Amino acid sequence: MSQDCFTKIGTLPEDFPVHMTPIISIRDLEKTYSGGFQALKSVSLDINAGEVFALLGPNGAGKTTLISTICGLVQPSSGQVFIGGHDNQTSYRQARRLVGLVPQEMPTVQFEGVRDLVRLSRGLFGLAPDEKLLEEILKDLSLWDKRDAAMKELSGGMKRRVLVAKALIHQPKILFLDEPTAGVDVELRRDMWRIVSRLRDKGVTIILTTHYIEEAEEMADRVGVINNGELILVEEKAALMSKLGRKELMIELSDTLPEIPESLKGYGLELGAEGRSLRYTYDAQGERTGITGLLNALAEAGLRFDDIHTKQSSLEEIFVDLVRAN
Amino acid sequence: MNFQAMKSIYFWEMARTRRTLMQSVVSPVLSTSLYFVVFGGAIGSRISEVDGVSYGAFIVPGLIMLSLMTQSLSNASFGIYFPQFTGMIYEVLSAPVSFLEITVAYVGAAATKAMIVGLIIFLTAGFFVPIEVQHPVWMVTFFLLTAITFALFGFIIGIWADNFEKLQFLPLLIVTPLAFLGGSFYSIDMLPEAWQKVALLNPVVYLISGFRWSFYGQSDVSLGLSISMTMIFLGVCLYVVRWIFKTGYKLKP
């Protein structure tokens, strides 16, 4: 895609202070489905222009409902959503023009051709056909060779690319990716990450939902965790990881240790399998990690060790802890 | 108005017809020819005239209406049901398109396709029997109104249906019988008196009667009544569609 591919869009209000106001602003959004199931409980969230925001949560937490409500597929029970300053109910045309959506569910279209499908998407957004842009986007997503293939001839990964092409053909400022890598192979997942990072470089704001934590860890600037319809945490990814991140020090012993000596009981050590390792957990942000004291105590107890290594807890562990706590 | 979007949906729907050309165009020609062989030839030869018109010519307006109604209905119901079935509807609903624009595009495409079929039947019938059209303006009016009304009706069914059975249920069990009993192949006068009264409860009677009048100047009910009933039916469909928009019924949970 050429550099100006996403910069031509002039649909933000002219006096819109891009750097000061969030590009998406969600206020007290609630959704109770007609069956009585409350999928969203007073969700408020601001998304900044140009950031990659990852929405994490277990299945059924409300991720898709939140995205669908922002995009206009689900009617909120109460609350408001502003996209680029436009209310997504009363000024839905202006609001929706800024948004591209890649849904989680793969539509079961069979006979339609790739190019026809992507052309239709552009038309729906009220834009005249642009064959040059179409070619650029299809080439960029490695779909050009399949441009006239029917959907049924494509692999699952290729179909997902078609959905991305459809979401990009109207040059949105904001791209929603609902579970972009669910059920795709490693190569396509890497590809998807590459696509996201290039879009971010072009200034597109990206909101993705996932339950692959490594995806959020790899791509996101900020992370929101949703569980049972409540947004339980929104944090810069780096800050989140250091704040909640715990570090572990693994000590591989030279000799088997039947039990932890009395002198070391105060450190909260865990004895590993076969008594050949000790695990020490500490707070990486703490004033004192206690490592020096521990190592001295180990020497005094006459324990010899072959190796020492540390491990930082991943976003996945943080996430599991959070959801469990709720 | 997002005309570009309406155009896109309209031509997308029309393109689907091209892929199923045999089914959409060749089959109505074939079935019309069969009707003429069976009703016009075999049975019609024993019925000399109905209301001063040869039986073969008498059934032409009814045949056109029959196809127009069933085709509008099935095209529109399938047209809006299918993207819900495949999941592609998300795209239309998240685009800057109003419900009104969505309806005009889908209903317009469905009505257009049905009218093309109606026109083909009209031309095919011309090979079998001499046809005259006494009131061309009224003929076009009834033609258009019927196509649009039944396409709207089909659109409603397509949104209401959440499985293929429901999609087929109303057209097959209600609309087709009403259309057949609506006087396509006979004049209401030919029924026993009690049944004549029952027949007047069938809205299709008014459509066919009005349409036939525009051909031969003969009708079962008055022109005014025909056009009024047609407009009422259209009004009811428009009202229901408006209600669907307002509530987001089935489309927007």
Contacts between the chains, C-beta under 8 A, distances in Angstrom:
chain1	res1	chain2	res2	distance
A	33	B	253	6.0
A	34	B	253	7.0
A	71	B	94	4.4
A	72	B	93	6.4
A	72	B	94	5.4
A	73	B	90	5.9
A	73	B	93	5.3
A	73	B	94	5.7
A	73	B	252	6.8
A	74	B	252	6.5
A	74	B	253	5.7
A	75	B	248	5.2
A	75	B	252	4.9
A	75	B	253	7.1
A	92	B	96	6.7
A	93	B	2	7.3
A	93	B	96	4.0
A	93	B	98	7.9
A	94	B	96	7.6
A	96	B	94	6.2
A	96	B	95	6.3
A	96	B	96	4.4
A	97	B	96	5.2
A	99	B	94	7.1
A	101	B	90	6.9
A	101	B	91	8.0
A	101	B	94	5.2
A	103	B	87	7.3
A	103	B	90	5.2
A	105	B	87	5.2
A	106	B	87	7.3
A	107	B	86	4.7
A	107	B	87	3.8
A	107	B	88	4.5
A	107	B	90	7.7
A	108	B	85	7.6
A	108	B	86	4.7
A	108	B	87	6.3
A	109	B	86	5.0
A	109	B	88	5.8
A	111	B	19	6.8
A	116	B	12	7.8
A	116	B	15	7.5
A	119	B	8	7.7
A	120	B	8	5.5
A	120	B	9	7.9
A	120	B	12	5.4
A	120	B	91	7.7
A	121	B	91	6.2
A	121	B	95	7.8
A	122	B	8	7.9
A	123	B	4	5.5
A	123	B	5	6.0
A	123	B	7	6.7
A	123	B	8	2.8
A	123	B	9	7.8
A	124	B	5	4.8
A	124	B	8	5.7
A	124	B	9	7.4
A	124	B	91	6.4
A	124	B	92	6.4
A	124	B	95	3.8
A	124	B	96	8.0
A	124	B	97	6.0
A	125	B	4	8.0
A	125	B	5	7.2
A	125	B	95	5.6
A	125	B	96	6.2
A	126	B	2	4.4
A	126	B	3	7.7
A	126	B	4	4.5
A	126	B	5	5.5
A	126	B	96	6.2
A	126	B	97	7.9
A	127	B	4	6.4
A	128	B	4	6.7
A	166	B	91	6.9
